[in-house]
Each structure stands twice: as structure tokens, then as C-alpha cells.
Amino acid sequence: MEIKERKLRVQDRILELKVLSLQNSNIILIYENEKDRLGSLTIALMGNTTSIFPARYGENFSKILAQLISEELKTITLASVYLSSELSNEDYRLIIKEVRDILKKSS
């Protein structure tokens, strides 16, 4: 079991991406300001998505990310996103691309 980590510059912010891949699941943590934080929390499995913990920013992104990864990899996916303010749609697309890249390299 290994946690894959990556830093990503988005606008003038540094985001930390941490991904833990298990045999039947993925845990994705995204936060900013280099402080380990839990943000919105969403779990997805086979098309069913549930928000466990809502957040001020990034809650919808957390849902979308968990659902996309769960459907693509046929796994349980838990996603947490902590942001100090919203990002643009293009920024969210970049984050999804980075998460996919991390998961591709860990399989």
C-alpha cells in the first residue's frame, strides 16, 4: 500500500493531491496551503454517490471526481476536497487529469 503524492499549481495556489489505491478502492485527498486537511467528503460506488461531509467550496467537484473515478475503475472511491475558494472549470479539469495520471501510474 502506497500513497502517491503530487503538488499542482492552480492559479496562484498550490494544491496537494494524495491518492491511496487499494485493491477494491481509491482514496483521494485534495487540499491547499500545504496543511493536511479533510474537506468535503464523498463516497461513490457503481453510480451511487453520497456526500458524507459537505464543504463550502469544492463539494460538487468532490462528487464529480468520486463518481468519475469509481465508474472508470469499477472501485469504491472516497474523495475529499478542501479549498479556500472555488476554482474555474478548467482548473477542475486539470485536477481530474492529474488524479487520473496518478492512478494510471499506480496500477
N, C-alpha and C positions, 0 to 999 in steps of 0.2 A: 504494500500500500504506500503510495507516494503522493504528496501534494505538489502539483505543478503550479508555479507562480510566475506572474508576468506583470510588469508595470506598463501602463499605457498612458500617454499624454493625450488628453482630450481638452480642446480649448486651452485654457491656462491652468488646467488641473491635472494632477497625477492620480490615476486610478490604479488600485491594486486588484489583480484578478488571481484568485486561488481556486484551483479545481482539484477535487479528490474524486478519482474514478475507482469504483468498486465493481465487482463482477455484475451486479444487477442494478447499480445506481450510480448517480453522479451528484456531487455536492459542489455548488458553485457559489463562491463568495466574491462580491464586488463592493469595494468601498474606496473612499478617497481620504486624503490627508495623512496617509501612512499610519493611521491608527486603526488597529483591528477593531472593527465594529460590525455588529449584526444590524441589518436594516430590514426592509420589507422581507417577508419570508413566504415563499410559495412552494407548494409541492405539486408535481404533475405525474400522472401515470395513465397511459392509454387513453388520452383525450380528456381526462378529468383533471381539472386544475383547481386547487383550493388555496386561498390566501390564509395563512395562519397568523401572520402579524402584518398589519398594514403599515405604510410609511407615508411620510409627507411627500417625498419625491421618489420616483422610480418604481412605484408599486405596479403600474401597468407593464413596465418593462420587465420586471421580475416575473410576472405571469407569462408574458410572451416568451421570454428566454426559457423558462422551465418547460413550457409546453413544446416549443420547437425542439429542444434537445431530447426531451422524453420521446417524442414521436420519431425523431430521426434515428435514435439509438435503441429504441424499444426498451427503455430503462425507467426506473423511478428517478425523478430529478428534483432536487431541492435547490432552490435559488434564493439568495439573499442579496439585496442591493441597497447600499447606503450612499445617498448623495446629499450634498448640501443645497443643491438646486437642480432643476430639470436640465437635461441636455437636449440637443437637437436630434431629430430623427436620424440624420446622417451619423452623428456620434453613436447612437444606439446601434446602428448597423455595423459600425466599426467594432464595437464591443462584441457583438454576436460573432463576427468574423474571427476575432481573436480567440474567443472561447471555443469555437469550432476547431480552430487550428490547434489549440492546446489539447483538446480531446482526440483529435486525429493522431497527434504525436504520441499520445499515451495508450493508444490501442494497438 
